[in-house]
Amino acid sequence: MWAHSRGGLELLFGSVKCHEVDLDSNEITVEKLLVWIRENLLKERQEMFLKGKSVRPGVLVLINDYDWELMGHLEAPIKDKDSVVFISTLHGG
C-alpha cells in the first residue's frame, strides 16, 4: 500500500511525501498502519501527527479518496494496493 502525506505533514516524515508500506498481515486496519508509521516513518514531533492511537484533530485521512470516517475510522480495512493519504488542514498564516 502507499501512504501519502500532504499539507505540511511531509516535514514530519523527512520531507518525503509518499512511502511504500509493506505490512506482513492479512488484516490491515488504519490503526495498525498508524502504529507502523509511528515506529518506522515519523522522524520528529509525533504529537503533530498522532494523538493517542489516532491522528490528531485537523488531519484528514483518505483511503482511495474516501473519508476514513465513512469506512470505519480506526477499524477501516486497508488492502495491499490501497492508497492512504494524510492531509493537514492546519496551516500557519
N, C-alpha and C positions, 0 to 999 in steps of 0.2 A: 504494500500500500504506500501511498505518498502522503506526507504531512507537509503542509504549506503554512508559512507564517506571513502575515501582511499587516499593514498599518503601523509599522514600527516594531512589531514583535520580533522581527528577524534579528534585531540587535541583541536580543537575549540568547540567540542561537548562533552566535559568532558571525552575524551578518549574512547567514545562509538562509534563503527563502524557501528552499524545497529540499526535503530529506526523504530518501527511500527508507522505509521501515520494514524490517523482516522479523516478525514475531513468530515464535515456534509454538503456536497454539491454534487449534481449530476454531475456538470460540473467542474471538477478539471483541472486546467492547471498548467504548470510549474511555471508560475508567481504567482498563488495562493499558490502553495506549498512553494515557496521561502519566501513569506510573513509569512506563518505559521512557517517555520523553523526559521526565524529571531525572531519571537515573542515567540517561545516555546522551541527551541533547542539550539540555539547558546549561548554558555556560556561566550565567550570572543572574542575580536578582530573581530568584524563583518566585518571590512574592509578587512580582509584577505580572506573572502569568498564572500562577496557581494560588488557590485559597482552599486549604484543606485538601479534599480529594478531587475537587473540581477546578475549573478555570475561574479566575476572579471575575467579578461583575465588570461588564464593559468589554468582554471578549466574546465575540460571536464564534460559533462553531458550526461549520457546514460540512455535511457528508454528501459527496457527489452533488453539491449545490443545494441541498435540502437542510433546513434548520434542524439541528440535533434535538431540539426540544420536541419536535413533531415525531421523532424517530425513537424516543425512549430515553433521552438525556444521557446519563452516565451508562445506562444499560444498552444504549443503541449499539446494534451489532455492526461490525466492520468486516468487510471481506477483503480478500487478497488484492484485488485490483482497484479498490476504492481510493478516493481522494478525500482527505480530511483537511479543511482549511480553517485556520485560526486567524481572526481579524480583530485587531484592537479598534474599538470605537472611541477611545480616549486619546486625545491629541493635545499637545501644548499649543498655546496661542499667543 
